[in-house]
Each structure stands twice: as structure tokens, then as C-alpha cells.
């Protein structure tokens, strides 16, 4: 058995943040958004979040992050038995609601550039169990691990 550690792509991949910021939208309108209005390419950090307004059922902005990995080290025809996606949180903001973060499928238009239209390329296929925001440490040193499920392993093998 071989253990391979993959890091986010360096220079030739996407490590970006997308944000859809429209003040005062209800949940259904927020879910219907198809384009981000802010893209931050080549980030050394990632944000994923939902920011609520003080009014009931009104949401200001959502952030999503896209991370790619150069999986060339996994040879053609190699079997992936397991996988873990890990990150360290340096800050958490949790207001009047609790929720979780998901590791999901994403079909970006380009393998080397993220665009505002990629906002709706994030899918619903979960590659791991959700991580509750309330259980995430924000100490800049403790890893938060998403253990890949069957869909995540199949994606890693592809």
C-alpha cells in the first residue's frame, strides 16, 4: 500500500474564493443566484460562509471556495482506498444560527481559472460527511478532517 499526500495545486490550479453578495435576499432568492459578484483568485486561505442580516429570512452574502489538486501522483488505474481532506481554521464567526460546511462536487468551466459564472457549478454530491461549524476549532493548528465517502473516493480515482 502506498500513501500519497496531495496539496492544493501550486500555480496551475485553482485555489479561489467566490462571493455572492446581495443585501436583503430571502433564502430561495439566495439559492437561485447563478453568478458570483466577487472572485478572489490565488488565495492562500479559503472562506466558506453565510452571513445573515438582522431581519428574519434575509441573507447578505455567501462565500464558496474552490480548491484543486494535481493528482498526477496517483497513477492511471491505481485504486484509491481512502482519503481525507484537511484544513486548519484560523477564524470562525458564528452568529444566531448553527450549520455545517460540506465538501461537494464542483464542475468549474476552466481547470486553471475561476469566473463569476462558476458560482452555480457547485453541486450537491457530498464527498464527505458535513462538519458542524460549532465543532470546528479556530486555533490555527488543529486540523479539521473530512474523511472521503464512496463518492469522494470515486472522484479521487477519476
ROZA-482706 format. One record per residue: x negated, y, z negated of N, C-alpha, C, O in turn; residue in three letters. Coordinates in Angstrom, 1 decimal, padded with zeros to 4 digits, always signed. Layout:
BEGIN
R|n_xx|n_yy|n_zz|ca_xx|ca_yy|ca_zz|c_xx|c_yy|c_zz|o_xx|o_yy|o_zz|aa
R|X|Y|Z|X|Y|Z|X|Y|Z|X|Y|Z|Ala;
...
//
This chain:
BEGIN
R|n_xx|n_yy|n_zz|ca_xx|ca_yy|ca_zz|c_xx|c_yy|c_zz|o_xx|o_yy|o_zz|aa
R|-000.8|-001.2|+000.0|+000.0|+000.0|+000.0|-000.9|+001.2|+000.0|-001.9|+001.3|-000.7|Unk;
R|-000.5|+002.2|+000.8|-001.2|+003.5|+000.9|-000.4|+004.6|+000.3|+000.8|+004.6|+000.6|Unk;
R|-001.0|+005.5|-000.4|-000.3|+006.6|-000.9|-000.8|+007.8|-000.1|-002.0|+008.1|+000.0|Unk;
R|+000.1|+008.6|+000.5|-000.2|+009.8|+001.3|+000.5|+011.0|+000.6|+001.7|+011.0|+000.4|Unk;
R|-000.3|+012.0|+000.4|+000.3|+013.2|-000.1|+000.3|+014.2|+001.0|-000.7|+014.5|+001.6|Unk;
R|+001.5|+014.8|+001.2|+001.7|+015.8|+002.3|+001.9|+017.1|+001.6|+002.7|+017.2|+000.7|Unk;
R|+001.3|+018.1|+002.2|+001.5|+019.5|+001.7|+002.2|+020.3|+002.8|+002.2|+019.9|+003.9|Unk;
R|+002.9|+021.4|+002.4|+003.6|+022.2|+003.4|+002.6|+022.6|+004.5|+001.4|+022.8|+004.3|Unk;
R|+003.1|+022.6|+005.7|+002.3|+022.9|+006.9|+001.5|+024.2|+006.7|+002.0|+025.2|+006.1|Unk;
R|+000.3|+024.2|+007.1|-000.6|+025.4|+007.0|-000.8|+026.1|+008.3|-001.6|+025.6|+009.1|Unk;
R|+000.0|+027.1|+008.5|-000.2|+027.9|+009.7|+000.6|+027.5|+010.9|+001.0|+028.4|+011.7|Unk;
R|+000.8|+026.2|+011.1|+001.5|+025.8|+012.3|+002.9|+025.4|+012.1|+003.6|+025.0|+013.0|Unk;
R|+003.4|+025.5|+010.8|+004.7|+025.1|+010.5|+005.5|+026.2|+009.9|+005.2|+027.4|+010.1|Unk;
R|+006.6|+025.9|+009.3|+007.5|+026.9|+008.7|+007.5|+026.8|+007.2|+007.8|+025.7|+006.7|Unk;
R|+007.2|+027.9|+006.6|+007.4|+028.0|+005.1|+008.1|+029.3|+004.9|+007.4|+030.3|+004.7|Unk;
R|+009.4|+029.4|+005.1|+010.1|+030.7|+005.2|+011.3|+030.7|+004.3|+011.8|+029.7|+003.8|Unk;
R|+011.7|+031.9|+004.2|+012.9|+032.2|+003.4|+013.9|+033.0|+004.2|+013.6|+033.9|+004.9|Unk;
R|+015.2|+032.6|+004.1|+016.3|+033.2|+004.8|+017.2|+033.8|+003.8|+017.5|+033.1|+002.8|Unk;
R|+017.8|+034.9|+004.1|+018.8|+035.5|+003.1|+020.0|+036.1|+003.9|+019.8|+036.7|+004.9|Unk;
R|+021.2|+035.8|+003.4|+022.4|+036.3|+004.0|+022.9|+037.2|+002.9|+023.5|+036.8|+001.9|Unk;
R|+022.8|+038.5|+003.1|+023.2|+039.5|+002.1|+024.4|+040.3|+002.6|+024.2|+041.2|+003.4|Unk;
R|+025.5|+040.1|+002.1|+026.7|+040.9|+002.5|+027.5|+041.1|+001.2|+028.1|+040.1|+000.7|Unk;
R|+027.6|+042.2|+000.7|+028.2|+042.5|-000.6|+029.7|+042.2|-000.5|+030.4|+042.5|+000.5|Unk;
R|+030.2|+041.6|-001.6|+031.6|+041.5|-001.8|+032.3|+040.5|-001.0|+033.5|+040.6|-000.7|Unk;
R|+031.7|+039.4|-000.5|+032.4|+038.4|+000.2|+032.9|+037.3|-000.7|+032.2|+036.9|-001.7|Unk;
R|+034.1|+036.8|-000.4|+034.6|+035.6|-001.2|+033.8|+034.4|-000.7|+033.1|+034.4|+000.2|Unk;
R|+034.0|+033.3|-001.5|+033.3|+032.0|-001.2|+033.5|+031.5|+000.2|+032.5|+031.1|+000.8|Unk;
R|+034.7|+031.5|+000.7|+035.0|+031.0|+002.1|+034.2|+031.8|+003.1|+033.7|+031.3|+004.0|Unk;
R|+034.3|+033.1|+003.0|+033.6|+034.0|+003.9|+032.1|+033.8|+003.8|+031.4|+033.8|+004.9|Unk;
R|+031.5|+033.6|+002.7|+030.1|+033.3|+002.5|+029.7|+032.0|+003.2|+028.7|+032.0|+003.8|Unk;
R|+030.5|+031.0|+003.0|+030.2|+029.7|+003.7|+030.3|+029.8|+005.2|+029.7|+029.0|+005.9|Unk;
R|+031.1|+030.8|+005.7|+031.3|+030.9|+007.2|+030.2|+031.7|+007.8|+030.1|+031.8|+009.1|Unk;
R|+029.3|+032.3|+007.1|+028.2|+033.1|+007.6|+027.3|+032.2|+008.6|+027.0|+031.1|+008.2|Unk;
R|+027.0|+032.7|+009.8|+026.2|+031.9|+010.7|+024.8|+032.4|+010.9|+023.9|+031.7|+011.4|Unk;
R|+024.6|+033.7|+010.5|+023.2|+034.3|+010.7|+022.7|+034.9|+009.4|+023.5|+035.5|+008.7|Unk;
R|+021.4|+034.7|+009.2|+020.8|+035.4|+008.1|+020.6|+036.9|+008.5|+020.5|+037.1|+009.7|Unk;
R|+020.5|+037.8|+007.6|+020.2|+039.2|+008.0|+018.8|+039.6|+007.5|+018.4|+040.7|+007.6|Unk;
R|+018.1|+038.6|+006.9|+016.7|+038.8|+006.4|+016.0|+037.5|+006.5|+016.4|+036.5|+006.0|Unk;
R|+014.8|+037.6|+007.2|+013.9|+036.4|+007.3|+012.6|+036.8|+006.8|+012.0|+037.8|+007.3|Unk;
R|+012.0|+036.0|+005.9|+010.6|+036.3|+005.4|+009.8|+035.1|+005.8|+009.8|+034.1|+005.1|Unk;
R|+009.0|+035.2|+006.9|+008.2|+034.0|+007.3|+006.9|+034.0|+006.5|+006.5|+034.9|+005.9|Unk;
R|+006.3|+032.8|+006.6|+005.0|+032.6|+006.0|+004.9|+032.9|+004.5|+004.0|+033.7|+004.1|Unk;
R|+005.8|+032.4|+003.8|+005.8|+032.7|+002.3|+004.9|+031.8|+001.6|+004.7|+030.6|+002.0|Unk;
R|+004.4|+032.2|+000.5|+003.6|+031.4|-000.4|+004.5|+031.0|-001.6|+004.0|+030.4|-002.6|Unk;
R|+005.8|+031.3|-001.5|+006.8|+030.9|-002.5|+008.1|+030.7|-001.8|+008.2|+031.1|-000.6|Unk;
R|+009.0|+030.2|-002.5|+010.3|+029.9|-001.9|+011.4|+030.4|-002.8|+011.3|+030.3|-004.1|Unk;
R|+012.5|+030.8|-002.3|+013.7|+031.2|-003.1|+014.9|+030.4|-002.6|+015.1|+030.3|-001.4|Unk;
R|+015.7|+030.0|-003.5|+017.0|+029.4|-003.1|+017.9|+029.9|-004.2|+017.7|+029.7|-005.4|Unk;
R|+019.0|+030.6|-003.8|+019.8|+031.1|-004.9|+021.1|+031.7|-004.3|+021.3|+031.9|-003.1|Unk;
R|+022.0|+031.9|-005.3|+023.3|+032.5|-005.0|+023.4|+033.6|-006.1|+023.2|+033.4|-007.3|Unk;
R|+023.8|+034.8|-005.6|+024.0|+035.9|-006.5|+025.4|+036.4|-006.5|+025.9|+036.8|-005.5|Unk;
R|+026.0|+036.4|-007.7|+027.4|+036.8|-007.8|+027.5|+038.2|-008.2|+026.6|+038.8|-008.8|Unk;
R|+028.7|+038.8|-007.8|+029.0|+040.2|-008.3|+029.8|+040.0|-009.5|+030.2|+038.9|-009.9|Unk;
R|+030.1|+041.1|-010.1|+030.9|+041.1|-011.4|+032.4|+040.8|-011.1|+033.1|+040.3|-012.0|Unk;
R|+032.9|+041.0|-009.9|+034.3|+040.7|-009.5|+034.4|+039.2|-009.4|+033.5|+038.5|-008.9|Unk;
R|+035.6|+038.7|-009.7|+035.8|+037.3|-009.5|+035.8|+036.9|-008.1|+036.3|+037.5|-007.2|Unk;
R|+035.1|+035.8|-007.8|+035.0|+035.2|-006.5|+034.4|+036.1|-005.4|+034.9|+036.2|-004.3|Unk;
R|+033.4|+036.9|-005.8|+032.7|+037.8|-004.9|+031.2|+037.5|-005.0|+030.7|+037.5|-006.1|Unk;
R|+030.6|+037.4|-003.9|+029.2|+036.9|-003.8|+028.4|+037.9|-003.0|+028.8|+038.4|-001.9|Unk;
R|+027.2|+038.3|-003.5|+026.4|+039.3|-002.8|+025.5|+038.6|-001.8|+025.6|+038.9|-000.6|Unk;
R|+024.5|+037.8|-002.3|+023.6|+037.2|-001.3|+023.3|+035.7|-001.7|+023.3|+035.3|-002.8|Unk;
R|+022.9|+035.0|-000.6|+022.4|+033.6|-000.8|+021.0|+033.6|-000.2|+020.8|+034.2|+000.8|Unk;
R|+020.2|+032.8|-000.7|+018.9|+032.5|-000.2|+018.7|+031.0|+000.1|+019.1|+030.2|-000.7|Unk;
R|+018.0|+030.7|+001.2|+017.7|+029.4|+001.5|+016.2|+029.4|+002.0|+015.7|+030.4|+002.5|Unk;
R|+015.5|+028.3|+001.7|+014.1|+028.2|+002.1|+013.9|+027.0|+003.0|+014.5|+026.0|+002.8|Unk;
R|+013.1|+027.1|+004.0|+012.7|+026.0|+004.9|+011.2|+025.7|+004.7|+010.4|+026.6|+004.8|Unk;
R|+010.9|+024.5|+004.6|+009.6|+024.0|+004.4|+009.3|+022.9|+005.3|+010.1|+021.9|+005.4|Unk;
R|+008.3|+022.9|+006.1|+007.9|+021.8|+007.0|+006.6|+021.2|+006.6|+005.8|+021.8|+005.9|Unk;
R|+006.4|+019.9|+006.9|+005.3|+019.2|+006.6|+004.7|+018.5|+007.8|+005.4|+018.1|+008.7|Unk;
R|+003.4|+018.5|+007.9|+002.7|+017.8|+009.0|+002.6|+016.4|+008.6|+001.7|+016.0|+007.8|Unk;
R|+003.4|+015.5|+009.1|+003.5|+014.1|+008.7|+002.6|+013.2|+009.6|+002.8|+012.0|+009.7|Unk;
R|+001.7|+013.8|+010.4|+000.8|+013.1|+011.3|+000.0|+012.0|+010.5|-000.3|+011.0|+011.1|Unk;
R|-000.2|+012.2|+009.3|-001.0|+011.2|+008.5|-000.2|+009.9|+008.3|-000.7|+008.9|+008.0|Unk;
R|+001.2|+010.0|+008.4|+002.0|+008.8|+008.4|+001.9|+008.2|+009.8|+002.5|+008.8|+010.7|Unk;
R|+001.3|+007.1|+010.0|+001.1|+006.6|+011.3|+002.4|+006.1|+012.0|+003.4|+005.8|+011.3|Unk;
R|+002.4|+006.1|+013.3|+003.6|+005.6|+014.0|+003.9|+004.2|+013.6|+003.0|+003.3|+013.6|Unk;
R|+005.1|+003.9|+013.3|+005.5|+002.6|+012.9|+005.3|+002.3|+011.4|+005.6|+001.2|+011.0|Unk;
R|+004.6|+003.2|+010.7|+004.4|+003.0|+009.3|+005.7|+003.0|+008.5|+006.6|+003.8|+008.9|Unk;
R|+005.8|+002.3|+007.5|+007.1|+002.2|+006.7|+006.9|+003.1|+005.5|+005.8|+003.1|+004.8|Unk;
R|+007.8|+004.0|+005.2|+007.8|+004.8|+004.0|+008.7|+004.1|+003.0|+009.9|+003.9|+003.2|Unk;
R|+008.1|+003.8|+001.8|+008.9|+003.1|+000.8|+009.5|+004.0|-000.2|+010.6|+003.7|-000.8|Unk;
R|+008.9|+005.2|-000.4|+009.4|+006.1|-001.4|+008.8|+007.5|-001.1|+007.8|+007.6|-000.4|Unk;
R|+009.4|+008.5|-001.7|+008.9|+009.9|-001.5|+009.4|+010.8|-002.6|+010.5|+010.6|-003.1|Unk;
R|+008.6|+011.8|-002.9|+009.0|+012.8|-003.9|+008.7|+014.1|-003.4|+007.5|+014.4|-002.9|Unk;
R|+009.6|+015.0|-003.4|+009.4|+016.5|-003.1|+009.3|+017.2|-004.4|+010.2|+017.1|-005.2|Unk;
R|+008.2|+017.9|-004.6|+007.9|+018.5|-005.9|+007.6|+020.0|-005.7|+007.0|+020.4|-004.7|Unk;
R|+008.0|+020.8|-006.6|+007.6|+022.2|-006.7|+007.6|+022.7|-008.1|+008.1|+022.0|-009.0|Unk;
R|+007.0|+023.8|-008.3|+006.9|+024.4|-009.6|+007.7|+025.7|-009.5|+007.6|+026.5|-008.6|Unk;
R|+008.5|+026.0|-010.5|+009.3|+027.2|-010.6|+008.6|+028.2|-011.5|+008.1|+027.9|-012.6|Unk;
R|+008.5|+029.4|-010.9|+007.9|+030.5|-011.7|+008.9|+031.4|-012.3|+008.6|+032.2|-013.3|Unk;
R|+010.1|+031.4|-011.9|+011.2|+032.2|-012.4|+012.5|+031.6|-012.1|+012.8|+031.1|-011.0|Unk;
R|+013.4|+031.7|-013.0|+014.8|+031.3|-012.8|+015.7|+032.4|-013.4|+015.5|+032.9|-014.4|Unk;
R|+016.7|+032.7|-012.6|+017.7|+033.6|-013.1|+019.1|+032.8|-013.1|+019.5|+032.4|-012.0|Unk;
R|+019.7|+032.7|-014.2|+020.9|+032.0|-014.3|+021.9|+032.9|-015.0|+021.7|+033.3|-016.2|Unk;
R|+022.9|+033.3|-014.3|+023.9|+034.2|-014.9|+025.1|+033.5|-015.4|+025.0|+032.6|-016.2|Unk;
R|+026.3|+033.9|-015.0|+027.5|+033.4|-015.6|+028.0|+032.1|-015.0|+029.1|+031.7|-015.2|Unk;
R|+027.2|+031.4|-014.2|+027.6|+030.1|-013.6|+026.4|+029.1|-013.7|+025.3|+029.5|-013.7|Unk;
R|+026.8|+027.9|-013.6|+025.8|+026.8|-013.5|+026.0|+026.1|-012.2|+027.1|+025.9|-011.8|Unk;
R|+024.9|+025.7|-011.6|+025.0|+025.0|-010.4|+023.7|+024.2|-010.2|+023.0|+024.0|-011.2|Unk;
R|+023.5|+023.7|-009.0|+022.3|+022.9|-008.8|+021.7|+023.3|-007.4|+022.3|+023.9|-006.6|Unk;
R|+020.4|+022.9|-007.2|+019.8|+023.0|-005.9|+019.7|+021.7|-005.2|+019.6|+020.6|-005.9|Unk;
R|+019.8|+021.7|-003.9|+019.8|+020.4|-003.1|+018.7|+020.5|-002.1|+018.3|+021.5|-001.7|Unk;
R|+018.2|+019.3|-001.8|+017.2|+019.1|-000.8|+018.0|+018.5|+000.4|+018.4|+017.4|+000.3|Unk;
R|+018.2|+019.3|+001.5|+019.1|+018.9|+002.5|+018.5|+018.9|+003.9|+017.4|+019.5|+004.1|Unk;
R|+019.1|+018.3|+004.8|+018.7|+018.3|+006.2|+018.7|+019.7|+006.8|+019.4|+020.6|+006.3|Unk;
R|+017.9|+019.9|+007.8|+017.8|+021.2|+008.4|+017.3|+021.0|+009.9|+016.3|+020.3|+010.1|Unk;
R|+018.0|+021.6|+010.8|+017.6|+021.5|+012.2|+017.3|+022.8|+012.8|+018.1|+023.4|+013.5|Unk;
R|+016.1|+023.4|+012.5|+015.7|+024.7|+013.0|+015.5|+024.7|+014.5|+015.2|+023.7|+015.1|Unk;
R|+015.8|+025.8|+015.1|+015.7|+026.0|+016.6|+014.2|+025.7|+017.0|+014.0|+025.3|+018.2|Unk;
R|+013.2|+026.1|+016.2|+011.8|+026.0|+016.6|+011.0|+025.4|+015.5|+011.3|+025.6|+014.3|Unk;
R|+010.1|+024.5|+015.8|+009.3|+023.9|+014.8|+008.2|+024.9|+014.2|+007.5|+024.5|+013.3|Unk;
R|+008.0|+026.1|+014.8|+007.0|+027.0|+014.4|+007.5|+028.4|+014.0|+006.7|+029.2|+013.7|Unk;
R|+008.8|+028.6|+014.1|+009.3|+030.0|+013.8|+010.7|+029.9|+013.3|+011.5|+029.1|+013.9|Unk;
R|+011.0|+030.6|+012.3|+012.4|+030.6|+011.8|+013.0|+031.9|+012.2|+012.4|+033.0|+012.3|Unk;
R|+014.3|+031.9|+012.6|+015.0|+033.0|+013.1|+016.3|+033.2|+012.3|+016.8|+032.3|+011.6|Unk;
R|+016.9|+034.4|+012.4|+018.2|+034.7|+011.7|+019.3|+033.7|+012.0|+020.1|+033.3|+011.2|Unk;
R|+019.3|+033.2|+013.3|+020.3|+032.2|+013.7|+020.1|+030.8|+013.1|+021.0|+030.0|+013.2|Unk;
R|+019.0|+030.6|+012.4|+018.8|+029.3|+011.8|+019.5|+029.2|+010.4|+019.5|+028.1|+009.8|Unk;
R|+020.2|+030.2|+010.0|+020.9|+030.2|+008.8|+021.9|+029.0|+008.7|+021.9|+028.3|+007.7|Unk;
R|+022.6|+028.7|+009.8|+023.6|+027.6|+009.7|+023.0|+026.3|+010.2|+023.8|+025.4|+010.5|Unk;
R|+021.7|+026.2|+010.3|+021.1|+024.9|+010.7|+020.9|+024.0|+009.5|+020.5|+022.9|+009.7|Unk;
R|+021.1|+024.5|+008.3|+021.0|+023.7|+007.1|+022.2|+022.8|+007.0|+023.4|+023.3|+007.1|Unk;
R|+022.0|+021.5|+006.9|+023.1|+020.6|+006.9|+023.6|+020.2|+005.6|+023.3|+020.9|+004.6|Unk;
R|+024.4|+019.1|+005.5|+024.9|+018.7|+004.3|+024.4|+017.3|+003.8|+024.7|+016.8|+002.8|Unk;
R|+023.6|+016.7|+004.7|+023.0|+015.4|+004.3|+021.9|+015.7|+003.2|+020.9|+016.4|+003.4|Unk;
R|+022.1|+015.1|+002.1|+021.2|+015.3|+000.9|+020.1|+014.2|+001.0|+020.4|+013.1|+001.2|Unk;
R|+018.9|+014.7|+000.9|+017.7|+013.8|+000.9|+017.3|+013.4|-000.5|+016.4|+012.6|-000.6|Unk;
R|+018.0|+013.9|-001.5|+017.7|+013.5|-002.9|+018.9|+013.9|-003.8|+019.7|+014.7|-003.3|Unk;
R|+018.9|+013.5|-005.0|+019.9|+013.9|-005.9|+019.7|+015.4|-006.3|+018.6|+015.8|-006.3|Unk;
R|+020.8|+016.1|-006.5|+020.7|+017.5|-006.9|+019.9|+017.7|-008.2|+019.8|+016.8|-009.0|Unk;
R|+019.3|+018.9|-008.3|+018.6|+019.3|-009.5|+019.4|+020.4|-010.2|+019.5|+021.5|-009.6|Unk;
R|+019.9|+020.2|-011.4|+020.6|+021.2|-012.1|+019.7|+022.4|-012.4|+018.6|+022.2|-012.9|Unk;
R|+020.2|+023.6|-012.1|+019.4|+024.8|-012.4|+019.0|+024.9|-013.9|+017.9|+025.3|-014.2|Unk;
R|+020.0|+024.6|-014.7|+019.8|+024.7|-016.1|+018.7|+023.8|-016.7|+018.2|+024.0|-017.8|Unk;
R|+018.4|+022.7|-016.0|+017.4|+021.8|-016.4|+016.0|+022.0|-015.8|+015.0|+021.3|-016.1|Unk;
R|+015.9|+023.1|-015.0|+014.6|+023.4|-014.4|+013.7|+024.3|-015.3|+014.2|+025.4|-015.7|Unk;
R|+012.5|+023.8|-015.6|+011.6|+024.7|-016.3|+011.1|+025.8|-015.4|+010.9|+025.6|-014.2|Unk;
R|+010.8|+026.9|-016.0|+010.2|+028.1|-015.2|+009.0|+028.5|-015.9|+008.8|+029.7|-016.3|Unk;
R|+008.0|+027.5|-016.1|+006.8|+027.8|-016.8|+005.6|+027.9|-015.9|+004.5|+028.0|-016.4|Unk;
R|+005.8|+027.8|-014.6|+004.7|+027.9|-013.6|+003.7|+026.7|-013.7|+002.7|+026.7|-013.1|Unk;
R|+004.1|+025.6|-014.4|+003.2|+024.5|-014.5|+003.9|+023.1|-014.4|+003.3|+022.1|-014.1|Unk;
R|+005.1|+023.1|-014.8|+005.9|+021.8|-014.8|+006.5|+021.6|-013.5|+007.3|+022.4|-013.0|Unk;
R|+006.2|+020.4|-012.9|+006.8|+020.1|-011.6|+008.2|+019.7|-011.7|+008.6|+019.0|-012.7|Unk;
R|+009.0|+020.1|-010.7|+010.4|+019.7|-010.6|+010.4|+018.7|-009.4|+010.0|+019.1|-008.3|Unk;
R|+010.8|+017.5|-009.6|+010.7|+016.4|-008.6|+012.1|+016.0|-008.1|+013.0|+015.8|-008.9|Unk;
R|+012.2|+016.0|-006.8|+013.3|+015.4|-006.1|+012.9|+014.0|-005.5|+012.1|+014.0|-004.6|Unk;
R|+013.3|+012.9|-006.0|+013.0|+011.6|-005.5|+013.8|+011.4|-004.3|+015.1|+011.4|-004.4|Unk;
R|+013.2|+011.1|-003.1|+013.9|+010.9|-001.9|+014.9|+009.7|-002.0|+014.5|+008.6|-002.5|Unk;
R|+016.1|+009.9|-001.5|+017.0|+008.8|-001.4|+016.8|+008.1|+000.0|+015.9|+008.4|+000.7|Unk;
R|+017.7|+007.2|+000.4|+017.6|+006.5|+001.7|+017.6|+007.4|+002.8|+016.8|+007.2|+003.8|Unk;
R|+018.4|+008.5|+002.8|+018.4|+009.4|+003.9|+017.1|+010.2|+004.0|+016.6|+010.5|+005.1|Unk;
R|+016.6|+010.6|+002.8|+015.3|+011.3|+002.8|+014.1|+010.4|+003.3|+013.3|+010.9|+004.0|Unk;
R|+014.2|+009.2|+002.9|+013.1|+008.3|+003.4|+013.2|+008.1|+004.9|+012.2|+008.1|+005.6|Unk;
R|+014.4|+007.9|+005.4|+014.6|+007.7|+006.8|+014.1|+008.9|+007.6|+013.5|+008.8|+008.6|Unk;
R|+014.4|+010.1|+007.0|+013.9|+011.4|+007.7|+012.4|+011.4|+007.7|+011.7|+011.8|+008.7|Unk;
R|+011.7|+011.0|+006.5|+010.3|+011.0|+006.5|+009.7|+010.0|+007.4|+008.6|+010.3|+007.9|Unk;
R|+010.3|+008.9|+007.7|+009.8|+007.9|+008.7|+010.0|+008.4|+010.1|+009.3|+007.9|+011.0|Unk;
R|+010.9|+009.3|+010.4|+011.2|+009.6|+011.8|+010.1|+010.5|+012.4|+010.3|+010.9|+013.6|Unk;
//
